[in-house]
Amino acid sequence: MSIDPDHYAPLISPNQLLMIHSDNDSTINLTDAQLTFSKANEPKKFSQVQGCPHGYCDKMYEDLKADLELLFGK
């Protein structure tokens, strides 16, 4: 069984969606991630990082930190 994020993205609101994605992800390409993001309702924020593989990398730290502060405060 797989989970189709395109189905669930519109259901996240009214909660905030924060998506961080790499331009170098070989598992989920950037275009597909942006398409999924476009299906989500507001409020939402998309951050793109350069050169990371699939999953977390250190280049995502600042975006992740800012997004967590947005969600939970400092």
C-alpha positions as CSV (number, residue, x, y, z in Angstrom):
1,M,0.0,0.0,0.0
2,S,1.3,3.5,-0.8
3,I,0.2,6.9,0.3
4,D,-0.5,9.5,-2.4
5,P,0.4,12.9,-1.0
6,D,-1.6,14.6,-3.8
7,H,-4.7,13.2,-2.2
8,Y,-3.9,14.4,1.4
9,A,-2.3,17.8,0.6
10,P,-5.6,19.6,0.3
11,L,-6.9,18.1,3.6
12,I,-4.1,19.6,5.7
13,S,-5.6,23.0,6.0
14,P,-6.5,24.9,8.0
15,N,-3.2,23.7,9.5
16,Q,0.0,25.1,8.2
17,L,1.9,23.1,5.5
18,L,5.6,23.7,5.5
19,M,7.5,21.8,2.8
20,I,11.2,21.7,2.3
21,H,12.5,20.0,-0.9
22,S,15.8,19.7,-2.7
23,D,16.4,20.4,-6.4
24,N,18.6,17.2,-6.4
25,D,16.2,14.7,-4.9
26,S,16.4,11.5,-6.9
27,T,13.4,9.9,-5.3
28,I,10.8,12.7,-5.6
29,N,11.8,15.2,-8.3
30,L,11.3,18.9,-7.6
31,T,8.5,19.2,-10.2
32,D,6.4,16.5,-8.5
33,A,7.0,18.1,-5.1
34,Q,5.9,21.5,-6.4
35,L,2.8,19.9,-8.0
36,T,1.8,18.3,-4.6
37,F,2.4,21.6,-2.9
38,S,0.2,23.4,-5.4
39,K,-2.7,21.1,-4.4
40,A,-2.5,22.2,-0.7
41,N,-4.6,25.0,0.5
42,E,-3.3,28.0,2.5
43,P,-1.6,28.5,4.8
44,K,1.5,27.0,3.2
45,K,5.1,27.6,2.5
46,F,7.6,25.9,0.2
47,S,11.3,26.1,0.7
48,Q,13.8,24.8,-1.9
49,V,17.4,23.9,-1.1
50,Q,20.2,23.2,-3.5
51,G,22.1,20.0,-3.9
52,C,20.7,17.7,-1.2
53,P,19.7,14.1,-1.8
54,H,16.4,12.6,-0.7
55,G,15.7,13.2,2.9
56,Y,17.3,15.7,5.4
57,C,20.6,17.3,4.9
58,D,22.5,20.1,6.7
59,K,21.5,22.7,4.0
60,M,17.9,22.3,5.3
61,Y,18.7,23.3,8.8
62,E,18.0,27.0,8.7
63,D,14.7,26.5,6.8
64,L,13.7,23.7,9.2
65,K,14.5,25.9,12.2
66,A,12.5,28.8,10.9
67,D,9.6,26.6,10.0
68,L,9.5,25.0,13.5
69,E,9.7,28.5,15.1
70,L,6.8,29.5,12.9
71,L,4.8,26.5,14.1
72,F,5.8,26.4,17.7
73,G,7.3,29.8,18.5
74,K,10.8,30.3,19.8
